[in-house]
Amino acid sequence: MVHMPQVNYLAVLVSGVVIFILGGVWYSPALFAKKWIALQGRTEEEMKAASRPMPVLLLIAFVCGTLGALGIAAVLNHYNDPFPSRGVMVGAYCWALFSGASSFTNYLFSQRKFALWVIDSGFNLVSYLIAGAILGAWR
């Protein structure tokens, strides 16, 4: 059995909720929805027709954001004196070393537009920074 480090699961859950809300704003018409859809090379109607049921997608997005926060919490747990700025630093490192690096490799081979990677990876970066700040502050 794998031993999970002691983390504040309430802080992880709150971070997951914040990431979920950020995703709703990030991919809304107020920010990047129109550009993101255009970079996919499809219309909004085509995107809706090809997707899975929205409740399933939203649940998966919430779970994935919460798992990312749990990973940051586990890494941050290795510091004796976490605080918000250290949490932001750990979030940035986790993004750069895991999410950013792997998604950039996928971008290189996918022949998609760089701006699409910037939007998607930018969401992950901001999510990790915010989760790191929450988890660093809330021990």
C-alpha positions in Angstrom: 0.0 0.0 0.0 1.3 3.5 -0.9 1.6 5.8 2.0 0.1 9.2 1.3 1.7 12.1 3.1 -0.4 14.0 5.7 -2.2 16.7 3.9 -5.1 19.0 4.7 -7.9 17.4 2.7 -10.3 20.3 3.2 -7.7 22.7 1.7 -7.2 20.2 -1.2 -11.0 20.1 -1.7 -11.3 23.9 -1.6 -8.4 24.2 -4.1 -10.2 21.8 -6.4 -13.4 23.9 -6.2 -11.4 27.1 -6.9 -9.7 25.4 -9.9 -13.1 24.2 -11.2 -14.4 27.8 -10.9 -11.3 29.2 -12.6 -11.9 26.7 -15.5 -15.4 28.0 -15.9 -14.2 31.6 -16.1 -11.1 30.8 -18.2 -13.0 28.9 -20.9 -15.9 31.3 -20.9 -16.7 33.9 -23.5 -15.4 36.5 -21.0 -11.9 35.2 -21.4 -10.8 32.6 -23.9 -13.8 30.6 -25.2 -14.1 32.2 -28.6 -10.3 32.1 -29.3 -10.0 28.5 -27.9 -12.8 27.2 -30.1 -11.4 29.0 -33.2 -8.0 27.5 -32.6 -9.6 24.1 -32.5 -10.6 24.7 -36.1 -14.3 24.0 -35.3 -17.4 25.9 -34.7 -19.1 26.1 -31.3 -21.9 23.9 -32.7 -19.4 21.2 -33.8 -17.7 21.3 -30.4 -21.0 20.7 -28.7 -22.1 17.9 -31.0 -18.8 16.0 -30.6 -18.6 16.3 -26.8 -19.8 13.9 -24.0 -22.6 14.9 -21.8 -21.7 18.1 -19.9 -22.3 16.8 -16.4 -19.8 14.0 -17.0 -17.2 16.4 -18.4 -17.7 18.8 -15.5 -17.3 16.0 -12.9 -14.1 14.8 -14.6 -12.8 18.3 -14.7 -13.5 18.8 -11.0 -11.8 15.4 -10.1 -8.8 16.2 -12.2 -8.4 19.7 -10.7 -8.7 18.2 -7.2 -6.1 15.5 -8.0 -3.7 18.2 -9.2 -4.2 20.1 -5.9 -3.6 16.9 -4.0 -0.3 16.4 -5.8 0.8 19.9 -5.0 -0.2 19.4 -1.3 1.9 16.2 -1.2 4.9 18.0 -2.5 4.4 21.0 -0.3 4.1 18.7 2.7 7.9 18.1 2.4 8.5 21.6 3.6 8.5 22.3 7.4 7.2 25.8 7.1 4.9 26.2 4.2 3.4 29.6 3.5 1.5 31.1 0.5 4.6 32.2 -1.4 6.3 28.9 -1.0 3.0 27.2 -2.1 3.1 29.4 -5.2 6.7 28.4 -5.9 5.8 24.7 -5.5 2.8 25.2 -7.8 5.1 26.8 -10.4 7.6 23.9 -10.1 4.9 21.3 -10.4 3.5 23.0 -13.5 6.9 23.4 -15.2 8.2 20.0 -14.3 5.1 18.0 -14.9 2.1 19.6 -16.6 3.9 22.3 -18.7 6.7 20.0 -19.9 4.4 17.1 -20.8 1.8 19.3 -22.5 4.5 21.1 -24.4 5.8 17.8 -25.7 2.3 16.9 -26.9 2.0 20.3 -28.5 5.2 19.8 -30.5 3.9 16.6 -32.1 0.3 17.5 -32.4 0.8 20.2 -35.1 -1.7 22.4 -33.3 -1.3 26.2 -32.9 1.0 27.5 -30.2 -1.7 29.8 -29.0 -3.9 26.8 -28.1 -1.1 25.4 -26.0 -0.7 28.8 -24.3 -4.4 29.0 -23.4 -4.6 25.4 -22.1 -1.3 25.4 -20.4 -1.8 28.9 -19.0 -5.0 27.6 -17.3 -2.9 24.9 -15.7 -0.2 27.3 -14.6 -2.7 29.7 -13.0 -4.5 26.8 -11.4 -1.3 25.4 -9.8 -0.3 28.8 -8.6 -3.6 29.5 -6.9 -3.8 26.0 -5.4 -0.2 26.3 -4.2 -1.1 29.6 -2.5 -4.2 28.1 -0.8 -2.4 25.0 0.3 0.6 27.0 1.6 -1.6 29.3 3.6 -3.9 26.6 5.0 -2.0 24.1 6.9 
